Amino acid sequence: MIFTAYADGRLCLPARTARCVLGKGGVVAAADKREGDEASPAGTWPLRLILYRPDRGGPPTTRLPNRALAPHDGWCDAPDDPNYNRLVPLPYPVRAERLWREDGLYDVIAVLGHNDAPVVPGAGSAIFLHVARADFAPTRGCVAMARPDLEALLAAASPGDALAISLRPAL
C-alpha cells in the first residue's frame, strides 16, 4: 500500500484523509533535495522502521519493524561522516540530531527510505514521518501528522508499504 502526502497538507489513509504538514521549504524533486534546505523530497519512500519513546506509550500497533528509542539515540546529519543519514549513539563526534525529544514530536517516528540505498552525502537526511506540532507548523523536511492519525497509518501498514510525497495538491 502507498500512503500519499500532498503538498496542500492532506495525507490519504485507507478509509479517510488526514491533515499533515510538510517541510518549511516546500516539496522539491528528490534530485534537488539538499541537506538543510527544510524541503520535503517528492517521491515514494519505503516505511523502513518505527521508533518510539517507551516512556510515552508502548509500541504502536503495526506490522512494520519497530524499536524503542533510548535517550542516547541520534541521527547523523553530517554529510561527510560515514554514518550520514543513519541512527547513531550520542554523544557522536560530528553533528547528529537528538531523537529523544521533550516536545513529543519524535514520540513515534517512521523512518522513511529517502537517501538510504545508496546514501548520497548532502542529499538530505532524517526524513521521517512523525508527530506534528499542535499548531501544525511546518517541519524541517519531514511529514508530520496528529499522533492518532499517525498511529492509524501505522496500524494499516505492512512491510513493503511506502509513503509518497507529492508535489501536486490532492484531488
C-alpha positions as a Markdown table, in Angstrom:
| # | Residue | x | y | z |
|---|---|---|---|---|
| 1 | Met | 0.0 | 0.0 | 0.0 |
| 2 | Ile | 1.2 | 3.5 | -0.7 |
| 3 | Phe | 0.0 | 6.3 | 1.6 |
| 4 | Thr | 0.2 | 9.7 | -0.1 |
| 5 | Ala | 1.1 | 13.1 | 1.5 |
| 6 | Tyr | 0.1 | 16.0 | -0.8 |
| 7 | Ala | 1.7 | 19.4 | -0.9 |
| 8 | Asp | -1.6 | 21.0 | 0.3 |
| 9 | Gly | -1.4 | 19.2 | 3.6 |
| 10 | Arg | -3.6 | 16.2 | 3.2 |
| 11 | Leu | -2.5 | 12.6 | 3.6 |
| 12 | Cys | -4.6 | 9.7 | 2.3 |
| 13 | Leu | -5.3 | 6.9 | 4.7 |
| 14 | Pro | -7.2 | 3.7 | 3.7 |
| 15 | Ala | -10.6 | 5.0 | 4.7 |
| 16 | Arg | -10.2 | 8.7 | 5.0 |
| 17 | Thr | -8.0 | 11.7 | 4.6 |
| 18 | Ala | -6.0 | 13.2 | 7.4 |
| 19 | Arg | -4.2 | 16.6 | 7.9 |
| 20 | Cys | -0.5 | 16.6 | 7.6 |
| 21 | Val | 2.3 | 19.1 | 7.3 |
| 22 | Leu | 5.4 | 19.1 | 5.2 |
| 23 | Gly | 8.7 | 21.0 | 5.1 |
| 24 | Lys | 9.0 | 24.7 | 5.5 |
| 25 | Gly | 10.9 | 24.8 | 2.2 |
| 26 | Gly | 8.0 | 23.1 | 0.4 |
| 27 | Val | 8.2 | 20.0 | -1.7 |
| 28 | Val | 11.1 | 19.6 | -4.1 |
| 29 | Ala | 12.1 | 16.9 | -6.6 |
| 30 | Ala | 14.2 | 14.3 | -4.8 |
| 31 | Ala | 17.2 | 15.1 | -7.1 |
| 32 | Asp | 17.1 | 18.7 | -5.9 |
| 33 | Lys | 16.9 | 17.8 | -2.1 |
| 34 | Arg | 19.8 | 19.2 | -0.2 |
| 35 | Glu | 20.8 | 18.9 | 3.5 |
| 36 | Gly | 19.4 | 21.8 | 5.5 |
| 37 | Asp | 17.0 | 23.1 | 2.8 |
| 38 | Glu | 14.0 | 22.3 | 5.0 |
| 39 | Ala | 12.2 | 20.9 | 2.0 |
| 40 | Ser | 10.3 | 17.5 | 1.8 |
| 41 | Pro | 11.6 | 15.3 | -1.1 |
| 42 | Ala | 9.0 | 14.3 | -3.7 |
| 43 | Gly | 8.9 | 10.6 | -4.3 |
| 44 | Thr | 7.8 | 7.3 | -2.9 |
| 45 | Trp | 9.7 | 6.3 | 0.2 |
| 46 | Pro | 9.5 | 2.9 | 1.9 |
| 47 | Leu | 8.5 | 2.8 | 5.6 |
| 48 | Arg | 11.7 | 1.3 | 6.9 |
| 49 | Leu | 11.5 | 1.3 | 10.7 |
| 50 | Ile | 9.2 | 2.6 | 13.5 |
| 51 | Leu | 11.0 | 4.2 | 16.5 |
| 52 | Tyr | 9.0 | 5.1 | 19.6 |
| 53 | Arg | 9.5 | 6.6 | 23.1 |
| 54 | Pro | 8.7 | 3.7 | 25.5 |
| 55 | Asp | 8.2 | 6.1 | 28.4 |
| 56 | Arg | 5.3 | 7.7 | 26.5 |
| 57 | Gly | 3.4 | 4.6 | 25.5 |
| 58 | Gly | 4.1 | 1.1 | 24.3 |
| 59 | Pro | 5.0 | 0.2 | 20.8 |
| 60 | Pro | 2.4 | 1.3 | 18.2 |
| 61 | Thr | 0.2 | -1.3 | 16.7 |
| 62 | Thr | 1.9 | -2.1 | 13.4 |
| 63 | Arg | 3.3 | -5.0 | 11.3 |
| 64 | Leu | 6.4 | -2.9 | 10.5 |
| 65 | Pro | 9.7 | -3.4 | 12.2 |
| 66 | Asn | 9.9 | -1.3 | 15.4 |
| 67 | Arg | 12.3 | -0.5 | 18.1 |
| 68 | Ala | 12.2 | 1.5 | 21.3 |
| 69 | Leu | 14.2 | 4.7 | 21.4 |
| 70 | Ala | 16.8 | 5.3 | 24.1 |
| 71 | Pro | 17.9 | 8.7 | 25.5 |
| 72 | His | 21.3 | 8.3 | 23.7 |
| 73 | Asp | 19.8 | 7.8 | 20.2 |
| 74 | Gly | 20.6 | 10.3 | 17.5 |
| 75 | Trp | 20.6 | 10.6 | 13.7 |
| 76 | Cys | 23.7 | 11.7 | 11.9 |
| 77 | Asp | 23.2 | 14.7 | 9.6 |
| 78 | Ala | 26.8 | 15.5 | 8.8 |
| 79 | Pro | 27.3 | 14.8 | 5.1 |
| 80 | Asp | 31.0 | 14.0 | 5.3 |
| 81 | Asp | 30.5 | 11.3 | 8.0 |
| 82 | Pro | 30.4 | 7.6 | 7.0 |
| 83 | Asn | 27.2 | 7.3 | 9.2 |
| 84 | Tyr | 25.4 | 10.1 | 7.4 |
| 85 | Asn | 21.6 | 9.5 | 7.4 |
| 86 | Arg | 22.0 | 6.7 | 10.0 |
| 87 | Leu | 21.0 | 6.0 | 13.6 |
| 88 | Val | 24.0 | 6.8 | 15.8 |
| 89 | Pro | 24.7 | 6.8 | 19.6 |
| 90 | Leu | 25.0 | 10.1 | 21.3 |
| 91 | Pro | 27.2 | 11.9 | 22.0 |
| 92 | Tyr | 28.5 | 11.5 | 18.5 |
| 93 | Pro | 31.7 | 13.1 | 17.3 |
| 94 | Val | 30.0 | 15.1 | 14.4 |
| 95 | Arg | 26.6 | 16.7 | 14.0 |
| 96 | Ala | 23.7 | 14.5 | 14.9 |
| 97 | Glu | 20.1 | 15.2 | 15.8 |
| 98 | Arg | 18.8 | 14.0 | 19.2 |
| 99 | Leu | 15.8 | 11.7 | 18.7 |
| 100 | Trp | 14.8 | 11.6 | 22.4 |
| 101 | Arg | 13.0 | 15.0 | 22.4 |
| 102 | Glu | 10.9 | 16.6 | 25.1 |
| 103 | Asp | 8.4 | 18.3 | 22.8 |
| 104 | Gly | 6.7 | 15.0 | 21.8 |
| 105 | Leu | 7.4 | 15.3 | 18.0 |
| 106 | Tyr | 9.5 | 12.1 | 18.0 |
| 107 | Asp | 7.4 | 10.1 | 20.4 |
| 108 | Val | 6.6 | 8.0 | 17.3 |
| 109 | Ile | 8.8 | 8.1 | 14.2 |
| 110 | Ala | 8.5 | 6.2 | 10.9 |
| 111 | Val | 11.9 | 6.3 | 9.2 |
| 112 | Leu | 11.4 | 6.8 | 5.5 |
| 113 | Gly | 13.7 | 5.2 | 3.0 |
| 114 | His | 14.9 | 8.5 | 1.5 |
| 115 | Asn | 18.6 | 8.7 | 0.6 |
| 116 | Asp | 19.4 | 5.4 | 2.2 |
| 117 | Ala | 20.3 | 3.0 | -0.7 |
| 118 | Pro | 22.8 | 4.2 | -1.5 |
| 119 | Val | 23.4 | 7.2 | 0.7 |
| 120 | Val | 24.4 | 10.3 | -1.2 |
| 121 | Pro | 26.3 | 12.8 | 1.0 |
| 122 | Gly | 24.4 | 16.1 | 1.3 |
| 123 | Ala | 21.2 | 14.8 | -0.5 |
| 124 | Gly | 19.2 | 15.0 | 2.7 |
| 125 | Ser | 18.9 | 13.1 | 6.0 |
| 126 | Ala | 16.4 | 12.3 | 8.7 |
| 127 | Ile | 13.4 | 12.4 | 6.5 |
| 128 | Phe | 10.8 | 11.0 | 8.9 |
| 129 | Leu | 7.0 | 10.6 | 9.3 |
| 130 | His | 6.4 | 11.9 | 12.9 |
| 131 | Val | 4.0 | 13.6 | 15.3 |
| 132 | Ala | 3.0 | 17.2 | 14.3 |
| 133 | Arg | 3.2 | 20.2 | 16.5 |
| 134 | Ala | -0.2 | 21.2 | 18.0 |
| 135 | Asp | -0.3 | 24.2 | 15.6 |
| 136 | Phe | 0.8 | 22.1 | 12.6 |
| 137 | Ala | 3.8 | 24.3 | 12.0 |
| 138 | Pro | 6.0 | 23.2 | 9.0 |
| 139 | Thr | 8.7 | 20.7 | 9.6 |
| 140 | Arg | 12.4 | 20.8 | 8.5 |
| 141 | Gly | 11.6 | 18.4 | 5.6 |
| 142 | Cys | 9.7 | 15.6 | 7.3 |
| 143 | Val | 6.0 | 14.7 | 7.1 |
| 144 | Ala | 4.1 | 15.2 | 10.3 |
| 145 | Met | 0.6 | 14.4 | 11.4 |
| 146 | Ala | -1.5 | 14.2 | 14.6 |
| 147 | Arg | -0.5 | 11.2 | 16.7 |
| 148 | Pro | -3.9 | 9.4 | 16.4 |
| 149 | Asp | -3.7 | 9.7 | 12.6 |
| 150 | Leu | 0.0 | 8.5 | 12.6 |
| 151 | Glu | -1.0 | 5.5 | 14.7 |
| 152 | Ala | -3.9 | 4.7 | 12.3 |
| 153 | Leu | -1.5 | 4.8 | 9.4 |
| 154 | Leu | 1.0 | 2.5 | 11.2 |
| 155 | Ala | -1.8 | 0.1 | 12.1 |
| 156 | Ala | -2.7 | -0.2 | 8.4 |
| 157 | Ala | 0.8 | -0.5 | 7.2 |
| 158 | Ser | 2.7 | -3.7 | 6.3 |
| 159 | Pro | 6.3 | -4.4 | 5.3 |
| 160 | Gly | 6.8 | -3.2 | 1.8 |
| 161 | Asp | 4.4 | -0.3 | 2.2 |
| 162 | Ala | 5.6 | 3.3 | 1.4 |
| 163 | Leu | 4.8 | 7.0 | 1.9 |
| 164 | Ala | 4.6 | 9.0 | -1.3 |
| 165 | Ile | 5.2 | 12.8 | -1.0 |
| 166 | Ser | 3.5 | 14.5 | -3.9 |
| 167 | Leu | 4.3 | 17.9 | -5.5 |
| 168 | Arg | 0.6 | 18.1 | -6.6 |
| 169 | Pro | -2.3 | 19.0 | -4.4 |
| 170 | Ala | -4.8 | 16.3 | -3.5 |
| 171 | Leu | -7.7 | 15.8 | -6.0 |
